[in-house]
Amino acid sequence: NAGVTQTPKFQVLKTGQSMTLQCAQDMNHNSMYWYRQDPGMGLRLIYYSASEGTTDKGEVPNGYNVSRLNKREFSLRLESAAPSQTSVYFCASSEEPGLNQPQHFGDGTRLSIL
Amino acid sequence: GNSVTQMEGPVTLSEEAFLTINCTYTATGYPSLFWYVQYPGEGLQLLLKATKADDKGSNKGFEATYRKETTSFHLEKGSVQVSDSAVYFCALSNYGGSQGNLIFGKGTKLSVKP
């Protein structure tokens, strides 16, 4: 089983360029999440989608937009990339939103903004 | 608010040594607690979880007990292997924030030498 698939795996952008990170899950999960991972910071939530058709801001949403395209796919867009957005981005999914639901993670997208 | 504090690494051990990674949390109510593991170049994988006080989560020889009185969820393993080398994240899930959101500690890097 593929689980959570993220594309691309690596990307280098110039400041001001735009980009969309793609995420798809094949587990029929209702909830999906986007995190960023920075050295010494753990993971921080950017946006999440509790169910198809809904999206909400997380801890660090500024500079990002998301689209829950359908139940399987949840994309993250950087409209005008900034060096501060250099990070590793992880998409995750869970069966339902809730306290006891473990999240399943993709392998990440390593993004560098020059 | 909700937060997770875990011991800073890196932690370097010899094979077959005993492992403890400390994790304490701050939360209102009754959060669920998780340990995730991240192997090099990969996404996070759920290692174990506990959903109520005094629960013990276990998997692959790792254990952690949910201690409400000390607000702790320390990770232990009796005999580590080289293959356990990874970054370990403690996390909690609680109401009051993004629904189903995970709050992560900063991660502890473990290196096991043969």
Interface residues (C-beta under 8 A of the other chain):
Chain A: V4 S31 Y33 G40 M41 G42 L43 R44 L45 Y48 A50 D56 K57 G58 E59 F90 A92 S94 E96 P97 G98 L99 N100 Q101 P102 Q103 H104 F105 G106 D107 G108
Chain B: V4 P31 S32 F34 Y36 G41 E42 G43 L44 Q45 L46 K49 T51 F89 S93 N94 Y95 S98 Q99 G100 N101 L102 F104 G105 K106 G107
